[in-house]
């Protein structure tokens, strides 16, 4: 028995609902003083090394990790690890 969301007609209407997808390179903390000193050309150092995976979130839930790539002139994320499969339903 598969756990595929497309096999469940009771939630079929949800498949076209838009979601917010965000990629996070890293984060940092700074004081308001440091924030106000930022200017064009300033570099903000993040907490992840340059070779680390990028976290991919659906709304606020971590769903995957990957690497930054260039796709048709835009940034993209090549998925390397699926943390939480959005197409599956929890077992009852």
PyMOL Python script that loads the backbone (N, CA, C, O; Angstrom):
from pymol import cmd

cmd.read_pdbstr("""\
ATOM      1  N   UNK A   1       0.839  -1.181   0.000  1.00  0.00           N
ATOM      2  CA  UNK A   1       0.000   0.000   0.000  1.00  0.00           C
ATOM      3  C   UNK A   1       0.886   1.248   0.000  1.00  0.00           C
ATOM      4  O   UNK A   1       1.749   1.404   0.864  1.00  0.00           O
ATOM      5  N   UNK A   2       0.669   2.123  -0.965  1.00  0.00           N
ATOM      6  CA  UNK A   2       1.457   3.347  -1.017  1.00  0.00           C
ATOM      7  C   UNK A   2       0.817   4.416  -0.163  1.00  0.00           C
ATOM      8  O   UNK A   2      -0.363   4.340   0.177  1.00  0.00           O
ATOM      9  N   UNK A   3       1.595   5.392   0.171  1.00  0.00           N
ATOM     10  CA  UNK A   3       1.127   6.495   0.999  1.00  0.00           C
ATOM     11  C   UNK A   3       1.159   7.781   0.177  1.00  0.00           C
ATOM     12  O   UNK A   3       1.542   8.832   0.690  1.00  0.00           O
ATOM     13  N   UNK A   4       0.758   7.708  -1.097  1.00  0.00           N
ATOM     14  CA  UNK A   4       0.835   8.823  -2.033  1.00  0.00           C
ATOM     15  C   UNK A   4      -0.393   9.710  -1.892  1.00  0.00           C
ATOM     16  O   UNK A   4      -1.521   9.218  -1.896  1.00  0.00           O
ATOM     17  N   UNK A   5      -0.178  11.003  -1.769  1.00  0.00           N
ATOM     18  CA  UNK A   5      -1.275  11.955  -1.569  1.00  0.00           C
ATOM     19  C   UNK A   5      -2.234  11.977  -2.746  1.00  0.00           C
ATOM     20  O   UNK A   5      -3.423  12.235  -2.554  1.00  0.00           O
ATOM     21  N   UNK A   6      -1.752  11.712  -3.973  1.00  0.00           N
ATOM     22  CA  UNK A   6      -2.623  11.743  -5.146  1.00  0.00           C
ATOM     23  C   UNK A   6      -3.605  10.582  -5.158  1.00  0.00           C
ATOM     24  O   UNK A   6      -4.564  10.611  -5.929  1.00  0.00           O
ATOM     25  N   UNK A   7      -3.401   9.557  -4.330  1.00  0.00           N
ATOM     26  CA  UNK A   7      -4.320   8.427  -4.234  1.00  0.00           C
ATOM     27  C   UNK A   7      -5.457   8.689  -3.255  1.00  0.00           C
ATOM     28  O   UNK A   7      -6.323   7.832  -3.082  1.00  0.00           O
ATOM     29  N   UNK A   8      -5.475   9.840  -2.619  1.00  0.00           N
ATOM     30  CA  UNK A   8      -6.474  10.156  -1.610  1.00  0.00           C
ATOM     31  C   UNK A   8      -7.414  11.234  -2.145  1.00  0.00           C
ATOM     32  O   UNK A   8      -7.101  12.421  -2.054  1.00  0.00           O
ATOM     33  N   UNK A   9      -8.579  10.834  -2.711  1.00  0.00           N
ATOM     34  CA  UNK A   9      -9.473  11.818  -3.337  1.00  0.00           C
ATOM     35  C   UNK A   9     -10.053  12.839  -2.352  1.00  0.00           C
ATOM     36  O   UNK A   9     -10.475  13.915  -2.777  1.00  0.00           O
ATOM     37  N   UNK A  10     -10.087  12.537  -1.064  1.00  0.00           N
ATOM     38  CA  UNK A  10     -10.668  13.474  -0.105  1.00  0.00           C
ATOM     39  C   UNK A  10      -9.835  14.742   0.059  1.00  0.00           C
ATOM     40  O   UNK A  10     -10.347  15.750   0.547  1.00  0.00           O
ATOM     41  N   UNK A  11      -8.561  14.715  -0.340  1.00  0.00           N
ATOM     42  CA  UNK A  11      -7.741  15.921  -0.243  1.00  0.00           C
ATOM     43  C   UNK A  11      -7.222  16.381  -1.602  1.00  0.00           C
ATOM     44  O   UNK A  11      -6.309  17.204  -1.677  1.00  0.00           O
ATOM     45  N   UNK A  12      -7.798  15.855  -2.660  1.00  0.00           N
ATOM     46  CA  UNK A  12      -7.403  16.219  -4.021  1.00  0.00           C
ATOM     47  C   UNK A  12      -7.461  17.729  -4.234  1.00  0.00           C
ATOM     48  O   UNK A  12      -6.610  18.275  -4.936  1.00  0.00           O
ATOM     49  N   UNK A  13      -8.431  18.410  -3.656  1.00  0.00           N
ATOM     50  CA  UNK A  13      -8.591  19.852  -3.829  1.00  0.00           C
ATOM     51  C   UNK A  13      -7.412  20.645  -3.271  1.00  0.00           C
ATOM     52  O   UNK A  13      -7.218  21.796  -3.663  1.00  0.00           O
ATOM     53  N   UNK A  14      -6.627  20.071  -2.377  1.00  0.00           N
ATOM     54  CA  UNK A  14      -5.487  20.770  -1.783  1.00  0.00           C
ATOM     55  C   UNK A  14      -4.276  20.824  -2.706  1.00  0.00           C
ATOM     56  O   UNK A  14      -3.377  21.636  -2.487  1.00  0.00           O
ATOM     57  N   UNK A  15      -4.232  19.985  -3.724  1.00  0.00           N
ATOM     58  CA  UNK A  15      -3.049  19.879  -4.567  1.00  0.00           C
ATOM     59  C   UNK A  15      -2.744  21.147  -5.351  1.00  0.00           C
ATOM     60  O   UNK A  15      -1.602  21.344  -5.767  1.00  0.00           O
ATOM     61  N   UNK A  16      -3.735  22.014  -5.563  1.00  0.00           N
ATOM     62  CA  UNK A  16      -3.515  23.264  -6.298  1.00  0.00           C
ATOM     63  C   UNK A  16      -3.401  24.482  -5.384  1.00  0.00           C
ATOM     64  O   UNK A  16      -3.344  25.611  -5.871  1.00  0.00           O
ATOM     65  N   UNK A  17      -3.367  24.274  -4.083  1.00  0.00           N
ATOM     66  CA  UNK A  17      -3.221  25.380  -3.135  1.00  0.00           C
ATOM     67  C   UNK A  17      -1.765  25.849  -3.153  1.00  0.00           C
ATOM     68  O   UNK A  17      -0.855  25.040  -2.977  1.00  0.00           O
ATOM     69  N   UNK A  18      -1.538  27.153  -3.365  1.00  0.00           N
ATOM     70  CA  UNK A  18      -0.152  27.639  -3.383  1.00  0.00           C
ATOM     71  C   UNK A  18       0.490  27.549  -1.995  1.00  0.00           C
ATOM     72  O   UNK A  18      -0.175  27.721  -0.973  1.00  0.00           O
ATOM     73  N   UNK A  19       1.791  27.278  -1.984  1.00  0.00           N
ATOM     74  CA  UNK A  19       2.558  27.232  -0.742  1.00  0.00           C
ATOM     75  C   UNK A  19       3.774  28.131  -0.903  1.00  0.00           C
ATOM     76  O   UNK A  19       4.171  28.449  -2.024  1.00  0.00           O
ATOM     77  N   UNK A  20       4.357  28.534   0.199  1.00  0.00           N
ATOM     78  CA  UNK A  20       5.567  29.360   0.182  1.00  0.00           C
ATOM     79  C   UNK A  20       6.766  28.456   0.349  1.00  0.00           C
ATOM     80  O   UNK A  20       6.854  27.708   1.323  1.00  0.00           O
ATOM     81  N   UNK A  21       7.697  28.519  -0.599  1.00  0.00           N
ATOM     82  CA  UNK A  21       8.913  27.734  -0.553  1.00  0.00           C
ATOM     83  C   UNK A  21      10.088  28.682  -0.349  1.00  0.00           C
ATOM     84  O   UNK A  21      10.246  29.637  -1.109  1.00  0.00           O
ATOM     85  N   UNK A  22      10.918  28.431   0.668  1.00  0.00           N
ATOM     86  CA  UNK A  22      12.063  29.288   0.977  1.00  0.00           C
ATOM     87  C   UNK A  22      13.324  28.453   1.117  1.00  0.00           C
ATOM     88  O   UNK A  22      13.296  27.336   1.633  1.00  0.00           O
ATOM     89  N   UNK A  23      14.426  29.015   0.649  1.00  0.00           N
ATOM     90  CA  UNK A  23      15.729  28.394   0.812  1.00  0.00           C
ATOM     91  C   UNK A  23      16.535  29.259   1.771  1.00  0.00           C
ATOM     92  O   UNK A  23      16.568  30.482   1.634  1.00  0.00           O
ATOM     93  N   UNK A  24      17.181  28.627   2.735  1.00  0.00           N
ATOM     94  CA  UNK A  24      17.971  29.358   3.728  1.00  0.00           C
ATOM     95  C   UNK A  24      19.429  28.957   3.624  1.00  0.00           C
ATOM     96  O   UNK A  24      19.788  27.795   3.810  1.00  0.00           O
ATOM     97  N   UNK A  25      20.260  29.943   3.323  1.00  0.00           N
ATOM     98  CA  UNK A  25      21.705  29.715   3.227  1.00  0.00           C
ATOM     99  C   UNK A  25      22.344  29.589   4.596  1.00  0.00           C
ATOM    100  O   UNK A  25      23.313  28.848   4.765  1.00  0.00           O
ATOM    101  N   UNK A  26      21.823  30.292   5.556  1.00  0.00           N
ATOM    102  CA  UNK A  26      22.369  30.320   6.904  1.00  0.00           C
ATOM    103  C   UNK A  26      21.755  31.486   7.650  1.00  0.00           C
ATOM    104  O   UNK A  26      20.845  32.147   7.150  1.00  0.00           O
ATOM    105  N   UNK A  27      22.249  31.731   8.830  1.00  0.00           N
ATOM    106  CA  UNK A  27      21.726  32.843   9.624  1.00  0.00           C
ATOM    107  C   UNK A  27      22.843  33.392  10.503  1.00  0.00           C
ATOM    108  O   UNK A  27      23.928  32.817  10.586  1.00  0.00           O
ATOM    109  N   UNK A  28      22.562  34.497  11.147  1.00  0.00           N
ATOM    110  CA  UNK A  28      23.518  35.080  12.091  1.00  0.00           C
ATOM    111  C   UNK A  28      22.759  35.987  13.050  1.00  0.00           C
ATOM    112  O   UNK A  28      21.614  36.363  12.799  1.00  0.00           O
ATOM    113  N   UNK A  29      23.401  36.320  14.124  1.00  0.00           N
ATOM    114  CA  UNK A  29      22.854  37.288  15.069  1.00  0.00           C
ATOM    115  C   UNK A  29      23.754  38.505  15.059  1.00  0.00           C
ATOM    116  O   UNK A  29      24.974  38.394  14.936  1.00  0.00           O
ATOM    117  N   UNK A  30      23.139  39.665  15.190  1.00  0.00           N
ATOM    118  CA  UNK A  30      23.906  40.903  15.302  1.00  0.00           C
ATOM    119  C   UNK A  30      23.105  41.886  16.130  1.00  0.00           C
ATOM    120  O   UNK A  30      21.895  41.738  16.302  1.00  0.00           O
ATOM    121  N   UNK A  31      23.784  42.872  16.629  1.00  0.00           N
ATOM    122  CA  UNK A  31      23.116  43.907  17.410  1.00  0.00           C
ATOM    123  C   UNK A  31      22.474  44.919  16.462  1.00  0.00           C
ATOM    124  O   UNK A  31      22.788  44.959  15.272  1.00  0.00           O
ATOM    125  N   UNK A  32      21.594  45.715  16.993  1.00  0.00           N
ATOM    126  CA  UNK A  32      21.003  46.797  16.197  1.00  0.00           C
ATOM    127  C   UNK A  32      22.092  47.747  15.699  1.00  0.00           C
ATOM    128  O   UNK A  32      22.013  48.252  14.580  1.00  0.00           O
ATOM    129  N   UNK A  33      23.100  47.987  16.525  1.00  0.00           N
ATOM    130  CA  UNK A  33      24.219  48.859  16.135  1.00  0.00           C
ATOM    131  C   UNK A  33      24.932  48.304  14.904  1.00  0.00           C
ATOM    132  O   UNK A  33      25.229  49.041  13.963  1.00  0.00           O
ATOM    133  N   UNK A  34      25.207  46.985  14.919  1.00  0.00           N
ATOM    134  CA  UNK A  34      25.863  46.347  13.777  1.00  0.00           C
ATOM    135  C   UNK A  34      24.968  46.401  12.531  1.00  0.00           C
ATOM    136  O   UNK A  34      25.453  46.637  11.425  1.00  0.00           O
ATOM    137  N   UNK A  35      23.679  46.184  12.715  1.00  0.00           N
ATOM    138  CA  UNK A  35      22.730  46.238  11.602  1.00  0.00           C
ATOM    139  C   UNK A  35      22.714  47.618  10.959  1.00  0.00           C
ATOM    140  O   UNK A  35      22.702  47.744   9.734  1.00  0.00           O
ATOM    141  N   UNK A  36      22.714  48.644  11.790  1.00  0.00           N
ATOM    142  CA  UNK A  36      22.666  50.018  11.275  1.00  0.00           C
ATOM    143  C   UNK A  36      23.959  50.421  10.569  1.00  0.00           C
ATOM    144  O   UNK A  36      23.964  51.372   9.787  1.00  0.00           O
ATOM    145  N   UNK A  37      25.044  49.715  10.834  1.00  0.00           N
ATOM    146  CA  UNK A  37      26.317  50.007  10.171  1.00  0.00           C
ATOM    147  C   UNK A  37      26.429  49.359   8.792  1.00  0.00           C
ATOM    148  O   UNK A  37      27.341  49.683   8.031  1.00  0.00           O
ATOM    149  N   UNK A  38      25.506  48.442   8.458  1.00  0.00           N
ATOM    150  CA  UNK A  38      25.566  47.775   7.160  1.00  0.00           C
ATOM    151  C   UNK A  38      25.344  48.781   6.040  1.00  0.00           C
ATOM    152  O   UNK A  38      24.507  49.678   6.146  1.00  0.00           O
ATOM    153  N   UNK A  39      26.103  48.617   4.975  1.00  0.00           N
ATOM    154  CA  UNK A  39      26.012  49.513   3.832  1.00  0.00           C
ATOM    155  C   UNK A  39      26.300  48.701   2.571  1.00  0.00           C
ATOM    156  O   UNK A  39      26.627  47.517   2.655  1.00  0.00           O
ATOM    157  N   UNK A  40      26.183  49.320   1.430  1.00  0.00           N
ATOM    158  CA  UNK A  40      26.497  48.655   0.170  1.00  0.00           C
ATOM    159  C   UNK A  40      27.928  48.132   0.241  1.00  0.00           C
ATOM    160  O   UNK A  40      28.855  48.868   0.578  1.00  0.00           O
ATOM    161  N   UNK A  41      28.091  46.872  -0.075  1.00  0.00           N
ATOM    162  CA  UNK A  41      29.410  46.247  -0.033  1.00  0.00           C
ATOM    163  C   UNK A  41      29.714  45.550   1.279  1.00  0.00           C
ATOM    164  O   UNK A  41      30.699  44.816   1.369  1.00  0.00           O
ATOM    165  N   UNK A  42      28.887  45.763   2.307  1.00  0.00           N
ATOM    166  CA  UNK A  42      29.091  45.061   3.576  1.00  0.00           C
ATOM    167  C   UNK A  42      28.894  43.565   3.366  1.00  0.00           C
ATOM    168  O   UNK A  42      28.083  43.147   2.539  1.00  0.00           O
ATOM    169  N   UNK A  43      29.631  42.774   4.108  1.00  0.00           N
ATOM    170  CA  UNK A  43      29.492  41.323   4.048  1.00  0.00           C
ATOM    171  C   UNK A  43      28.954  40.847   5.394  1.00  0.00           C
ATOM    172  O   UNK A  43      29.515  41.161   6.444  1.00  0.00           O
ATOM    173  N   UNK A  44      27.873  40.094   5.353  1.00  0.00           N
ATOM    174  CA  UNK A  44      27.288  39.510   6.559  1.00  0.00           C
ATOM    175  C   UNK A  44      27.697  38.041   6.580  1.00  0.00           C
ATOM    176  O   UNK A  44      27.309  37.273   5.699  1.00  0.00           O
ATOM    177  N   UNK A  45      28.467  37.654   7.570  1.00  0.00           N
ATOM    178  CA  UNK A  45      28.941  36.274   7.677  1.00  0.00           C
ATOM    179  C   UNK A  45      27.856  35.414   8.309  1.00  0.00           C
ATOM    180  O   UNK A  45      27.336  35.737   9.377  1.00  0.00           O
ATOM    181  N   UNK A  46      27.519  34.312   7.636  1.00  0.00           N
ATOM    182  CA  UNK A  46      26.489  33.400   8.117  1.00  0.00           C
ATOM    183  C   UNK A  46      27.118  32.261   8.911  1.00  0.00           C
ATOM    184  O   UNK A  46      28.336  32.082   8.903  1.00  0.00           O
ATOM    185  N   UNK A  47      26.276  31.496   9.596  1.00  0.00           N
ATOM    186  CA  UNK A  47      26.759  30.446  10.496  1.00  0.00           C
ATOM    187  C   UNK A  47      27.087  29.120   9.817  1.00  0.00           C
ATOM    188  O   UNK A  47      27.480  28.171  10.495  1.00  0.00           O
ATOM    189  N   UNK A  48      26.934  29.029   8.493  1.00  0.00           N
ATOM    190  CA  UNK A  48      27.234  27.784   7.790  1.00  0.00           C
ATOM    191  C   UNK A  48      28.454  27.962   6.904  1.00  0.00           C
ATOM    192  O   UNK A  48      28.667  29.041   6.351  1.00  0.00           O
ATOM    193  N   UNK A  49      29.265  26.902   6.762  1.00  0.00           N
ATOM    194  CA  UNK A  49      30.397  26.989   5.835  1.00  0.00           C
ATOM    195  C   UNK A  49      29.897  27.044   4.388  1.00  0.00           C
ATOM    196  O   UNK A  49      28.769  26.646   4.098  1.00  0.00           O
ATOM    197  N   UNK A  50      30.735  27.536   3.497  1.00  0.00           N
ATOM    198  CA  UNK A  50      30.358  27.741   2.098  1.00  0.00           C
ATOM    199  C   UNK A  50      29.917  26.446   1.407  1.00  0.00           C
ATOM    200  O   UNK A  50      29.085  26.493   0.501  1.00  0.00           O
ATOM    201  N   UNK A  51      30.448  25.310   1.809  1.00  0.00           N
ATOM    202  CA  UNK A  51      30.114  24.041   1.158  1.00  0.00           C
ATOM    203  C   UNK A  51      28.900  23.350   1.779  1.00  0.00           C
ATOM    204  O   UNK A  51      28.506  22.282   1.310  1.00  0.00           O
ATOM    205  N   UNK A  52      28.298  23.926   2.816  1.00  0.00           N
ATOM    206  CA  UNK A  52      27.183  23.287   3.523  1.00  0.00           C
ATOM    207  C   UNK A  52      25.918  23.296   2.665  1.00  0.00           C
ATOM    208  O   UNK A  52      25.767  24.121   1.764  1.00  0.00           O
ATOM    209  N   UNK A  53      25.022  22.371   2.961  1.00  0.00           N
ATOM    210  CA  UNK A  53      23.746  22.301   2.264  1.00  0.00           C
ATOM    211  C   UNK A  53      22.867  23.498   2.608  1.00  0.00           C
ATOM    212  O   UNK A  53      22.986  24.098   3.676  1.00  0.00           O
ATOM    213  N   UNK A  54      21.993  23.821   1.679  1.00  0.00           N
ATOM    214  CA  UNK A  54      20.995  24.867   1.863  1.00  0.00           C
ATOM    215  C   UNK A  54      19.722  24.185   2.352  1.00  0.00           C
ATOM    216  O   UNK A  54      19.334  23.145   1.820  1.00  0.00           O
ATOM    217  N   UNK A  55      19.069  24.760   3.360  1.00  0.00           N
ATOM    218  CA  UNK A  55      17.817  24.206   3.874  1.00  0.00           C
ATOM    219  C   UNK A  55      16.654  24.724   3.047  1.00  0.00           C
ATOM    220  O   UNK A  55      16.594  25.910   2.723  1.00  0.00           O
ATOM    221  N   UNK A  56      15.719  23.825   2.703  1.00  0.00           N
ATOM    222  CA  UNK A  56      14.546  24.173   1.908  1.00  0.00           C
ATOM    223  C   UNK A  56      13.311  23.984   2.779  1.00  0.00           C
ATOM    224  O   UNK A  56      13.074  22.900   3.311  1.00  0.00           O
ATOM    225  N   UNK A  57      12.527  25.050   2.918  1.00  0.00           N
ATOM    226  CA  UNK A  57      11.351  25.046   3.779  1.00  0.00           C
ATOM    227  C   UNK A  57      10.084  25.211   2.968  1.00  0.00           C
ATOM    228  O   UNK A  57      10.053  25.984   2.011  1.00  0.00           O
ATOM    229  N   UNK A  58       9.032  24.489   3.344  1.00  0.00           N
ATOM    230  CA  UNK A  58       7.675  24.747   2.856  1.00  0.00           C
ATOM    231  C   UNK A  58       6.967  25.388   4.017  1.00  0.00           C
ATOM    232  O   UNK A  58       6.793  24.782   5.074  1.00  0.00           O
ATOM    233  N   UNK A  59       6.554  26.645   3.806  1.00  0.00           N
ATOM    234  CA  UNK A  59       6.078  27.484   4.893  1.00  0.00           C
ATOM    235  C   UNK A  59       7.201  27.525   5.931  1.00  0.00           C
ATOM    236  O   UNK A  59       8.261  28.072   5.629  1.00  0.00           O
ATOM    237  N   UNK A  60       7.031  26.988   7.112  1.00  0.00           N
ATOM    238  CA  UNK A  60       8.125  27.016   8.086  1.00  0.00           C
ATOM    239  C   UNK A  60       8.675  25.618   8.382  1.00  0.00           C
ATOM    240  O   UNK A  60       9.484  25.454   9.295  1.00  0.00           O
ATOM    241  N   UNK A  61       8.245  24.616   7.619  1.00  0.00           N
ATOM    242  CA  UNK A  61       8.672  23.235   7.860  1.00  0.00           C
ATOM    243  C   UNK A  61       9.839  22.865   6.951  1.00  0.00           C
ATOM    244  O   UNK A  61       9.757  23.005   5.731  1.00  0.00           O
ATOM    245  N   UNK A  62      10.931  22.389   7.562  1.00  0.00           N
ATOM    246  CA  UNK A  62      12.078  21.916   6.796  1.00  0.00           C
ATOM    247  C   UNK A  62      11.676  20.648   6.054  1.00  0.00           C
ATOM    248  O   UNK A  62      11.243  19.674   6.669  1.00  0.00           O
ATOM    249  N   UNK A  63      11.821  20.661   4.711  1.00  0.00           N
ATOM    250  CA  UNK A  63      11.428  19.498   3.919  1.00  0.00           C
ATOM    251  C   UNK A  63      12.594  18.870   3.163  1.00  0.00           C
ATOM    252  O   UNK A  63      12.539  17.690   2.816  1.00  0.00           O
ATOM    253  N   UNK A  64      13.653  19.646   2.903  1.00  0.00           N
ATOM    254  CA  UNK A  64      14.763  19.095   2.120  1.00  0.00           C
ATOM    255  C   UNK A  64      16.018  19.924   2.327  1.00  0.00           C
ATOM    256  O   UNK A  64      15.979  21.026   2.874  1.00  0.00           O
ATOM    257  N   UNK A  65      17.144  19.357   1.868  1.00  0.00           N
ATOM    258  CA  UNK A  65      18.421  20.070   1.845  1.00  0.00           C
ATOM    259  C   UNK A  65      19.031  19.870   0.471  1.00  0.00           C
ATOM    260  O   UNK A  65      18.810  18.846  -0.176  1.00  0.00           O
ATOM    261  N   UNK A  66      19.795  20.849   0.031  1.00  0.00           N
ATOM    262  CA  UNK A  66      20.387  20.721  -1.284  1.00  0.00           C
ATOM    263  C   UNK A  66      21.526  21.699  -1.487  1.00  0.00           C
ATOM    264  O   UNK A  66      22.001  22.333  -0.545  1.00  0.00           O
ATOM    265  N   UNK A  67      21.954  21.810  -2.736  1.00  0.00           N
ATOM    266  CA  UNK A  67      23.045  22.721  -3.068  1.00  0.00           C
ATOM    267  C   UNK A  67      22.555  23.759  -4.061  1.00  0.00           C
ATOM    268  O   UNK A  67      21.678  23.497  -4.884  1.00  0.00           O
ATOM    269  N   UNK A  68      23.140  24.936  -3.965  1.00  0.00           N
ATOM    270  CA  UNK A  68      22.776  26.033  -4.863  1.00  0.00           C
ATOM    271  C   UNK A  68      23.364  25.744  -6.245  1.00  0.00           C
ATOM    272  O   UNK A  68      24.537  25.394  -6.378  1.00  0.00           O
ATOM    273  N   UNK A  69      22.518  25.899  -7.270  1.00  0.00           N
ATOM    274  CA  UNK A  69      22.940  25.729  -8.658  1.00  0.00           C
ATOM    275  C   UNK A  69      22.396  26.916  -9.461  1.00  0.00           C
ATOM    276  O   UNK A  69      21.568  27.680  -8.966  1.00  0.00           O
ATOM    277  N   UNK A  70      22.865  27.061 -10.693  1.00  0.00           N
ATOM    278  CA  UNK A  70      22.305  28.054 -11.605  1.00  0.00           C
ATOM    279  C   UNK A  70      21.472  27.302 -12.625  1.00  0.00           C
ATOM    280  O   UNK A  70      21.960  26.386 -13.287  1.00  0.00           O
ATOM    281  N   UNK A  71      20.204  27.697 -12.748  1.00  0.00           N
ATOM    282  CA  UNK A  71      19.278  27.052 -13.675  1.00  0.00           C
ATOM    283  C   UNK A  71      18.647  28.130 -14.553  1.00  0.00           C
ATOM    284  O   UNK A  71      17.879  28.959 -14.065  1.00  0.00           O
ATOM    285  N   UNK A  72      18.966  28.120 -15.832  1.00  0.00           N
ATOM    286  CA  UNK A  72      18.426  29.080 -16.796  1.00  0.00           C
ATOM    287  C   UNK A  72      18.661  30.525 -16.345  1.00  0.00           C
ATOM    288  O   UNK A  72      17.780  31.375 -16.474  1.00  0.00           O
ATOM    289  N   UNK A  73      19.843  30.786 -15.823  1.00  0.00           N
ATOM    290  CA  UNK A  73      20.202  32.137 -15.417  1.00  0.00           C
ATOM    291  C   UNK A  73      19.702  32.553 -14.045  1.00  0.00           C
ATOM    292  O   UNK A  73      19.961  33.676 -13.611  1.00  0.00           O
ATOM    293  N   UNK A  74      18.998  31.681 -13.361  1.00  0.00           N
ATOM    294  CA  UNK A  74      18.502  31.960 -12.010  1.00  0.00           C
ATOM    295  C   UNK A  74      19.118  30.978 -11.028  1.00  0.00           C
ATOM    296  O   UNK A  74      19.585  29.908 -11.420  1.00  0.00           O
ATOM    297  N   UNK A  75      19.120  31.341  -9.757  1.00  0.00           N
ATOM    298  CA  UNK A  75      19.544  30.405  -8.738  1.00  0.00           C
ATOM    299  C   UNK A  75      18.500  29.312  -8.600  1.00  0.00           C
ATOM    300  O   UNK A  75      17.307  29.553  -8.784  1.00  0.00           O
ATOM    301  N   UNK A  76      18.950  28.120  -8.277  1.00  0.00           N
ATOM    302  CA  UNK A  76      18.070  26.997  -8.011  1.00  0.00           C
ATOM    303  C   UNK A  76      18.666  26.161  -6.897  1.00  0.00           C
ATOM    304  O   UNK A  76      19.781  26.423  -6.447  1.00  0.00           O
ATOM    305  N   UNK A  77      17.934  25.161  -6.453  1.00  0.00           N
ATOM    306  CA  UNK A  77      18.396  24.248  -5.416  1.00  0.00           C
ATOM    307  C   UNK A  77      18.321  22.831  -5.970  1.00  0.00           C
ATOM    308  O   UNK A  77      17.251  22.375  -6.375  1.00  0.00           O
ATOM    309  N   UNK A  78      19.447  22.137  -5.987  1.00  0.00           N
ATOM    310  CA  UNK A  78      19.476  20.733  -6.377  1.00  0.00           C
ATOM    311  C   UNK A  78      19.293  19.917  -5.104  1.00  0.00           C
ATOM    312  O   UNK A  78      20.143  19.961  -4.214  1.00  0.00           O
ATOM    313  N   UNK A  79      18.199  19.177  -5.009  1.00  0.00           N
ATOM    314  CA  UNK A  79      17.860  18.431  -3.801  1.00  0.00           C
ATOM    315  C   UNK A  79      18.848  17.287  -3.601  1.00  0.00           C
ATOM    316  O   UNK A  79      19.069  16.476  -4.501  1.00  0.00           O
ATOM    317  N   UNK A  80      19.440  17.234  -2.407  1.00  0.00           N
ATOM    318  CA  UNK A  80      20.380  16.176  -2.028  1.00  0.00           C
ATOM    319  C   UNK A  80      19.811  15.264  -0.947  1.00  0.00           C
ATOM    320  O   UNK A  80      20.228  14.113  -0.816  1.00  0.00           O
ATOM    321  N   UNK A  81      18.851  15.785  -0.167  1.00  0.00           N
ATOM    322  CA  UNK A  81      18.271  15.010   0.936  1.00  0.00           C
ATOM    323  C   UNK A  81      16.840  15.475   1.154  1.00  0.00           C
ATOM    324  O   UNK A  81      16.579  16.674   1.242  1.00  0.00           O
ATOM    325  N   UNK A  82      15.906  14.520   1.243  1.00  0.00           N
ATOM    326  CA  UNK A  82      14.525  14.837   1.576  1.00  0.00           C
ATOM    327  C   UNK A  82      14.349  14.540   3.059  1.00  0.00           C
ATOM    328  O   UNK A  82      14.513  13.403   3.500  1.00  0.00           O
ATOM    329  N   UNK A  83      14.014  15.573   3.820  1.00  0.00           N
ATOM    330  CA  UNK A  83      13.868  15.439   5.271  1.00  0.00           C
ATOM    331  C   UNK A  83      12.450  15.028   5.618  1.00  0.00           C
ATOM    332  O   UNK A  83      12.238  14.149   6.454  1.00  0.00           O
ATOM    333  N   UNK A  84      11.481  15.661   4.978  1.00  0.00           N
ATOM    334  CA  UNK A  84      10.075  15.380   5.217  1.00  0.00           C
ATOM    335  C   UNK A  84       9.388  15.373   3.870  1.00  0.00           C
ATOM    336  O   UNK A  84       9.365  16.397   3.189  1.00  0.00           O
ATOM    337  N   UNK A  85       8.838  14.264   3.475  1.00  0.00           N
ATOM    338  CA  UNK A  85       8.247  14.143   2.151  1.00  0.00           C
ATOM    339  C   UNK A  85       6.872  14.809   2.131  1.00  0.00           C
ATOM    340  O   UNK A  85       5.941  14.304   2.759  1.00  0.00           O
ATOM    341  N   UNK A  86       6.720  15.954   1.407  1.00  0.00           N
ATOM    342  CA  UNK A  86       5.450  16.665   1.389  1.00  0.00           C
ATOM    343  C   UNK A  86       4.327  15.885   0.739  1.00  0.00           C
ATOM    344  O   UNK A  86       3.161  16.166   1.018  1.00  0.00           O
ATOM    345  N   UNK A  87       4.624  14.913  -0.120  1.00  0.00           N
ATOM    346  CA  UNK A  87       3.576  14.163  -0.813  1.00  0.00           C
ATOM    347  C   UNK A  87       3.068  12.966  -0.038  1.00  0.00           C
ATOM    348  O   UNK A  87       2.225  12.228  -0.550  1.00  0.00           O
ATOM    349  N   UNK A  88       3.536  12.747   1.153  1.00  0.00           N
ATOM    350  CA  UNK A  88       3.084  11.587   1.907  1.00  0.00           C
ATOM    351  C   UNK A  88       2.214  11.996   3.086  1.00  0.00           C
ATOM    352  O   UNK A  88       2.323  13.103   3.613  1.00  0.00           O
ATOM    353  N   UNK A  89       1.380  11.104   3.468  1.00  0.00           N
ATOM    354  CA  UNK A  89       0.492  11.342   4.604  1.00  0.00           C
ATOM    355  C   UNK A  89       0.952  10.502   5.784  1.00  0.00           C
ATOM    356  O   UNK A  89       1.461   9.395   5.607  1.00  0.00           O
ATOM    357  N   UNK A  90       0.772  11.033   6.997  1.00  0.00           N
ATOM    358  CA  UNK A  90       1.111  10.219   8.158  1.00  0.00           C
ATOM    359  C   UNK A  90       0.223   8.990   8.224  1.00  0.00           C
ATOM    360  O   UNK A  90      -0.949   9.043   7.853  1.00  0.00           O
ATOM    361  N   UNK A  91       0.781   7.883   8.696  1.00  0.00           N
ATOM    362  CA  UNK A  91      -0.009   6.658   8.825  1.00  0.00           C
ATOM    363  C   UNK A  91      -0.971   6.803   9.989  1.00  0.00           C
ATOM    364  O   UNK A  91      -0.616   7.306  11.055  1.00  0.00           O
ATOM    365  N   UNK A  92      -2.197   6.350   9.761  1.00  0.00           N
ATOM    366  CA  UNK A  92      -3.239   6.467  10.802  1.00  0.00           C
ATOM    367  C   UNK A  92      -3.108   5.359  11.814  1.00  0.00           C
ATOM    368  O   UNK A  92      -3.892   5.290  12.761  1.00  0.00           O
TER     369      UNK A  92
END
""", "prot")
cmd.dss("prot")
cmd.show_as("cartoon", "prot")
cmd.util.cbc("prot")
cmd.orient("prot")
